[in-house]
């Protein structure tokens, strides 16, 4: 028997023997997601509009040092999802980190983790449907259609897919990921060809000299690179989705380690590799926030319809993000509803084993967001996106705290670790938590919308406290009925 087979068998045995906690929210799901779905969900979670669209402005601000920011944040994103992977193999759960927060931090921890994750996705969803409408207007065929109509159509399509079955969701996410990966691979192949043949781009000969002759890796110093880290972290949002998907997968102990381990090299290839190539094709100050850096390069070498093709890819990335948000919040809210910390209707399952209540709640708030986009100024809408960043930081932090508490229980002999583990515990968790805290500080230091958002954290905390006092009676009753039952 091979070493890999022994590890898989050991992980399976560990999963069977170590789990003593039972989450009522895990019952009733179909195990319809296959290995290819989970692998592509892992890829899709790591590649989004942050790379396709956001890299241009960040290159203009920080120069080639953007690849350093992507590499650093990528390492910590991998450590977070690796920690989640170990928890999943300890006890697979569709409630994911909310379920683990309930086990290791109690109901207050689960309540906080769940609603902060919900904050992340509803604000991201508002941005996604608005982005879809904006990108669709790129084509003249749709320019006369009101933005709110396109936004609602996009939401209706993704909502319908999520309500039918998890298998259809997985299939849609699979093809979304295929489009994103294919676009990146084609661009990278073109970039390598340009470098090898020394073909001029906008009259400039590509090569490493474009980095060394224009101020080096840090042309504006280290500070700009540090300040863009908060945006780079947002680019990696959704990597934790693979942990939620594991609850609807057969043999997660076999599929999940492969999917998670592949995230690291994909981050290195697609994010770091793309930025290095972009920096060697044009001077960093040729890029701008108003245009995808890939379109900037392709348009300069005369590739026909480069803007239209990349617009389609960015549109796909936004649809993929919206698809993921509806899927994950539906599962998280159901886990919370079964314990009393979310509205009762969000715990309802359809005949096709879909938690449609939570999906509809998220969709409803996204619809309200379309209206908000018309009445609030651009700066206020940017604050909404910063709220999503706070949701991501809190979610990642909660995952690491849960893993740290899990590790302590294994050291005390109360639980057993699966063979697939987060390396370097407990220092890995502590360093990662320190990094997440530093990102929070950088949001404040950057000023503008980031600082405003940080200053709103006490309001978010107050809302969470008020909400807890509103649901704690229901939580106590649900816990009592579980014990008595």
C-alpha positions in Angstrom: 0.0 0.0 0.0 1.3 3.5 -0.9 2.2 6.1 1.6 -0.6 8.3 0.3 -3.2 5.5 0.8 -1.9 5.0 4.3 -2.3 8.7 5.1 -5.8 8.8 3.6 -6.8 5.7 5.6 -5.3 7.2 8.8 -7.1 10.5 8.2 -10.4 8.6 7.7 -9.8 6.6 10.9 -9.0 9.7 12.9 -12.1 11.4 11.6 -14.2 8.5 12.8 -12.7 8.3 16.2 -12.0 11.9 17.3 -15.3 13.7 16.8 -17.5 13.9 19.8 -19.4 17.0 18.9 -22.6 16.7 16.8 -24.0 19.7 14.9 -27.7 19.4 14.1 -27.1 21.7 11.2 -25.1 19.1 9.3 -28.1 16.7 8.9 -30.0 16.5 5.6 -27.4 17.4 3.0 -26.7 15.4 -0.1 -23.1 14.5 -0.8 -23.2 15.6 -4.4 -20.0 17.5 -4.8 -17.3 15.5 -6.6 -13.5 15.8 -6.5 -13.4 18.0 -9.6 -16.0 20.4 -8.1 -14.1 20.8 -4.8 -10.8 21.3 -6.6 -12.2 24.0 -8.8 -14.0 25.6 -5.8 -10.6 25.8 -4.2 -9.1 27.5 -7.3 -12.1 29.8 -7.8 -11.8 30.9 -4.2 -8.2 31.9 -4.7 -8.7 33.8 -8.0 -11.1 36.7 -8.4 -11.6 40.3 -9.5 -8.8 41.3 -7.1 -6.3 40.0 -9.6 -8.1 40.6 -12.9 -9.1 44.1 -12.1 -7.5 45.4 -8.9 -3.9 44.5 -9.8 -3.6 47.5 -12.1 -4.2 50.2 -9.5 -2.0 48.3 -6.9 0.8 48.1 -9.5 0.5 51.8 -10.0 0.7 52.4 -6.2 3.4 49.9 -5.1 5.2 48.9 -8.3 6.6 45.4 -8.7 6.5 45.0 -4.9 2.9 44.0 -5.4 4.2 40.4 -6.0 5.7 40.5 -2.4 2.3 41.5 -1.0 0.6 38.8 -2.9 3.1 36.2 -1.8 2.9 37.2 1.9 -0.9 37.3 2.0 -1.0 34.1 0.0 1.1 32.3 2.6 -1.2 33.4 5.4 -4.3 32.6 3.3 -2.9 29.1 2.8 -2.2 28.6 6.5 -5.8 29.7 7.3 -7.3 27.2 4.9 -4.9 24.5 6.0 -6.0 25.0 9.6 -9.6 24.8 8.4 -8.7 21.6 6.5 -7.5 19.9 9.6 -10.6 20.9 11.5 -12.8 19.5 8.6 -11.0 16.2 8.7 -11.4 16.1 12.5 -15.1 16.6 11.9 -16.6 17.4 8.5 -19.4 20.1 8.8 -21.4 22.2 6.4 -21.4 24.8 9.2 -17.6 24.8 8.9 -15.9 27.4 11.2 -19.3 28.3 12.8 -19.7 24.7 13.9 -16.1 24.6 15.2 -16.6 28.0 17.0 -19.6 26.4 18.7 -17.6 23.5 19.8 -14.5 25.3 21.1 -15.9 28.8 22.0 -19.5 28.1 22.8 -22.7 29.6 21.3 -21.5 33.2 21.6 -18.4 32.4 19.5 -20.6 30.6 16.8 -23.0 33.6 16.8 -20.2 36.1 16.3 -18.4 34.0 13.7 -21.6 33.4 11.7 -22.9 37.0 11.6 -19.5 38.5 10.8 -19.2 36.0 7.9 -22.7 37.0 6.8 -21.6 40.7 6.9 -18.7 39.8 4.6 -20.8 38.1 2.0 -23.8 40.4 1.9 -21.6 43.4 1.4 -19.5 41.5 -1.2 -22.7 40.4 -2.9 -23.9 44.0 -3.2 -20.6 44.8 -4.9 -20.8 41.7 -7.1 -24.2 42.4 -8.6 -23.3 46.0 -9.1 -20.1 45.0 -10.8 -21.9 42.5 -13.1 -24.2 45.3 -14.2 -21.3 47.7 -14.8 -19.3 45.1 -16.7 -22.3 44.2 -18.9 -22.8 47.8 -19.9 -19.3 47.5 -21.6 -21.1 46.0 -24.6 -23.3 48.4 -26.6 -26.0 45.7 -26.9 -26.8 46.2 -23.2 -26.0 49.9 -22.8 -29.7 50.9 -22.9 -30.8 48.4 -20.3 -31.0 50.0 -16.8 -28.3 48.9 -14.4 -30.8 47.7 -11.8 -32.4 45.4 -14.3 -29.1 43.7 -15.2 -28.2 43.4 -11.5 -31.6 41.7 -10.7 -31.3 39.3 -13.7 -27.7 38.3 -12.6 -29.0 37.8 -9.0 -32.0 35.8 -10.3 -29.8 33.5 -12.4 -27.3 32.7 -9.5 -30.2 32.4 -7.0 -32.0 29.9 -9.2 -28.9 27.8 -9.6 -28.3 27.7 -5.8 -31.9 26.8 -5.1 -32.1 23.9 -7.5 -29.3 21.7 -6.0 -25.8 21.7 -4.7 -24.7 19.7 -7.7 -25.8 22.5 -10.1 -24.0 25.0 -7.9 -20.8 22.9 -8.1 -21.1 22.5 -11.9 -21.6 26.3 -12.3 -18.6 27.0 -10.1 -16.5 24.4 -12.0 -17.0 26.2 -15.3 -16.5 29.7 -13.8 -13.2 28.5 -12.5 -12.3 27.0 -15.8 -12.8 30.3 -17.5 -10.7 32.2 -15.0 -7.8 29.7 -15.1 -7.9 29.5 -18.9 -7.7 33.3 -19.2 -4.7 33.5 -16.9 -2.9 30.6 -18.6 -3.4 32.1 -22.0 -2.2 35.5 -20.9 0.9 34.0 -19.2 1.7 32.0 -22.4 1.5 35.3 -24.4 3.7 37.1 -21.8 6.4 34.4 -21.9 6.4 34.5 -25.7 6.8 38.3 -25.6 9.7 38.0 -23.1 11.5 35.2 -25.1 11.1 37.0 -28.4 11.8 40.4 -26.9 8.7 41.7 -28.8 8.2 45.4 -28.0 5.2 46.4 -25.9 4.1 50.0 -26.5 7.6 50.7 -27.9 9.3 49.2 -24.8 11.4 46.0 -25.0 10.2 43.6 -22.2 12.6 42.0 -19.7 13.8 42.1 -16.1 15.4 45.5 -16.8 12.0 47.1 -16.7 12.1 46.3 -13.0 15.7 47.2 -12.2 15.7 50.4 -14.3 12.5 51.9 -12.9 13.3 52.0 -9.2 13.6 48.3 -8.5 11.1 46.1 -6.6 10.2 48.9 -4.2 10.2 52.1 -6.4 8.1 54.1 -3.9 9.5 52.5 -0.8 8.2 49.7 1.4 5.2 51.7 2.9 3.0 51.6 -0.3 3.4 47.8 -0.4 2.3 47.6 3.3 -0.7 49.8 2.7 -2.0 47.7 -0.2 -1.9 44.5 1.9 -5.5 45.2 3.1 -6.7 45.1 -0.5 -4.7 42.1 -1.3 -6.2 40.2 1.6 -9.6 40.9 0.1 -8.4 39.4 -3.2 -8.0 36.1 -1.4 -11.4 36.1 0.2 -13.3 32.9 -0.5 -10.4 30.5 0.1 -12.3 29.2 3.2 -15.2 28.2 1.0 -13.6 24.8 0.3 -14.1 24.0 4.0 -17.9 24.7 3.7 -18.1 22.6 0.6 -16.5 19.6 2.3 -19.7 19.0 4.3 -21.4 18.0 1.0 -18.6 15.9 -0.3 -18.2 12.1 -0.2 -14.8 11.1 1.3 -13.6 14.6 2.3 -10.5 13.0 4.0 -9.4 12.0 0.5 -10.4 15.0 -1.6 -9.8 18.0 0.7 -6.0 17.6 1.4 -5.3 17.6 -2.4 -7.5 20.6 -3.0 -6.0 22.6 -0.1 -2.4 21.8 -0.9 -2.9 22.9 -4.5 -3.9 26.4 -3.3 -0.3 27.2 -2.4 1.3 26.6 -5.8 -1.7 28.1 -7.6 -1.2 31.3 -5.6 2.4 31.3 -6.5 1.8 30.7 -10.2 -1.2 32.9 -10.9 -0.8 35.8 -8.5 2.9 36.1 -8.0 3.7 34.9 -11.5 1.3 37.2 -13.2 2.5 40.3 -11.3 6.2 39.5 -12.1 5.3 39.0 -15.8 3.3 42.3 -15.9 6.3 44.1 -14.3 8.6 42.8 -17.0 6.3 43.6 -19.9 5.7 47.3 -19.1 7.1 49.8 -16.6 4.9 49.7 -13.4 3.8 53.3 -13.9 2.1 52.4 -17.2 -0.7 50.6 -15.3 -3.7 52.4 -13.8 -6.6 51.7 -11.5 -9.1 52.4 -14.3 -8.1 49.4 -16.4 -7.3 45.7 -16.0 -3.5 45.3 -16.2 -4.0 42.4 -18.6 -6.0 44.6 -20.9 -3.3 47.3 -20.8 -0.7 44.8 -22.1 -2.9 43.0 -24.6 -4.2 46.3 -26.1 -0.7 47.6 -26.6 0.3 44.5 -28.6 -2.7 44.7 -30.8 -4.7 41.7 -29.6 -8.2 42.2 -31.1 -11.1 42.6 -28.6 -8.7 42.2 -25.6 -10.9 44.5 -23.5 -14.1 42.6 -24.4 -12.5 39.2 -23.6 -11.1 40.4 -20.2 -14.4 42.1 -19.4 -16.1 38.7 -19.9 -13.5 37.1 -17.5 -14.0 39.8 -14.8 -17.8 39.4 -15.3 -17.4 35.7 -14.7 -15.3 36.3 -11.6 -18.0 38.6 -10.1 -20.7 36.0 -10.9 -18.5 33.3 -9.3 -18.2 35.4 -6.2 -21.9 36.0 -5.9 -22.5 32.3 -6.5 -20.1 31.3 -3.7 -21.7 33.9 -1.3 -25.2 32.6 -1.7 -24.0 29.0 -1.3 -21.9 29.5 1.8 -24.2 31.8 3.7 -27.1 29.4 3.2 -25.1 26.7 4.9 -23.7 28.9 7.7 -27.1 30.4 8.5 -28.7 26.9 8.7 -26.0 25.8 11.2 -26.8 29.0 13.2 -30.6 28.6 12.9 -30.5 25.0 14.3 -28.9 26.4 17.5 -31.2 29.4 17.7 -28.8 32.2 16.8 -30.3 32.9 13.3 -34.0 33.3 12.2 -35.8 30.0 12.2 -36.7 30.2 8.5 -33.0 30.1 7.5 -32.8 26.5 8.8 -35.4 25.2 6.4 -34.3 22.7 3.8 -35.9 22.1 0.4 -36.8 18.7 -1.1 -33.6 18.9 -3.1 -31.6 19.2 0.2 -30.9 22.9 -0.2 -31.1 25.4 2.8 -33.1 27.9 0.8 -34.1 30.1 3.7 -30.6 31.4 4.3 -30.0 31.8 0.6 -33.1 33.9 0.2 -32.1 36.1 3.1 -28.7 36.9 1.6 -30.4 37.5 -1.8 -32.9 39.9 -0.3 -30.2 42.1 1.3 -28.3 42.1 -2.0 -31.5 43.4 -3.7 -31.6 46.2 -1.1 -27.9 46.9 -2.0 -28.8 47.6 -5.6 -31.1 50.4 -4.4 -28.4 51.7 -2.1 -25.9 51.9 -4.9 -28.1 54.6 -6.5 -28.5 56.8 -3.5 -25.1 56.7 -1.7 -22.0 58.4 -3.0 -19.0 56.4 -4.3 -17.1 56.8 -1.1 -19.9 55.3 1.0 -20.1 52.3 -1.4 -16.4 51.9 -0.9 -17.0 51.7 2.9 -19.4 48.8 2.2 -16.5 46.9 0.6 -14.3 47.7 3.6 -16.9 46.1 5.8 -16.5 43.0 3.8 -12.7 43.1 4.6 -13.5 43.3 8.3 -15.8 40.3 7.9 -12.9 38.4 6.2 -10.4 39.3 8.9 -12.7 38.2 11.6 -13.6 34.9 9.9 -9.9 34.0 9.3 -9.1 35.0 12.9 -11.9 32.8 14.2 -10.6 29.8 12.2 -7.2 30.2 13.7 -8.5 30.7 17.2 -10.7 27.5 16.9 -7.7 25.6 15.6 -5.5 26.8 18.5 -8.2 25.6 21.0 -8.5 22.4 19.1 -4.7 21.9 19.3 -4.7 22.5 23.0 -7.3 19.8 23.5 -5.3 17.4 21.5 -2.2 18.2 23.6 -4.3 17.4 26.7 -5.3 14.1 25.2 -9.0 15.0 24.9 -9.1 14.8 21.1 -7.0 13.3 18.3 -5.5 15.2 15.4 -6.0 13.7 11.9 -2.8 13.0 9.9 -3.4 16.1 7.7 -2.2 18.9 10.0 -1.4 22.6 10.2 2.4 22.6 10.6 4.1 24.5 13.4 1.2 24.7 16.0 0.8 26.7 18.1 3.2 29.3 16.7 1.6 29.3 13.2 -1.8 30.3 14.7 -0.2 33.0 16.9 1.8 34.5 14.0 -1.2 34.4 11.7 -3.4 36.1 14.2 -0.7 38.8 14.6 -0.7 39.3 10.8 -4.5 39.7 10.7 -4.3 42.3 13.5 -1.6 44.2 11.6 -3.9 44.3 8.5 -6.6 45.8 10.7 -4.1 48.5 11.8 -3.1 49.1 8.2 -6.7 49.8 7.3 -6.8 52.6 9.9 -3.3 53.9 8.8 -4.4 54.1 5.2 -7.0 56.7 6.0 -10.1 57.3 3.9 -12.8 54.6 3.8 -10.5 52.1 5.6 -10.2 54.4 8.6 -13.9 55.2 8.6 -14.7 51.4 8.6 -12.3 50.7 11.5 -14.0 53.5 13.5 -17.3 51.8 12.8 -16.2 48.6 14.5 -17.6 49.6 17.9 -21.0 50.1 16.2 -20.7 46.6 14.7 -19.7 45.2 18.2 -22.7 47.0 19.7 -25.0 45.5 17.1 -23.7 42.0 17.8 -24.2 42.5 21.5 -27.7 43.7 21.1 -28.5 40.9 18.7 -27.1 38.3 21.2 -29.4 39.6 23.9 -32.3 39.2 21.4 -31.5 35.6 20.5 -29.9 34.2 23.7 -33.3 32.9 25.0 -33.9 31.0 21.8 -30.3 29.6 21.9 -30.8 28.4 25.5 -34.1 26.7 24.5 -32.4 25.0 21.5 -29.5 23.8 23.7 -31.9 22.5 26.3 -34.0 20.6 23.8 -30.9 19.1 22.4 -29.8 17.9 25.8 -33.2 16.6 26.7 -33.7 15.0 23.3 
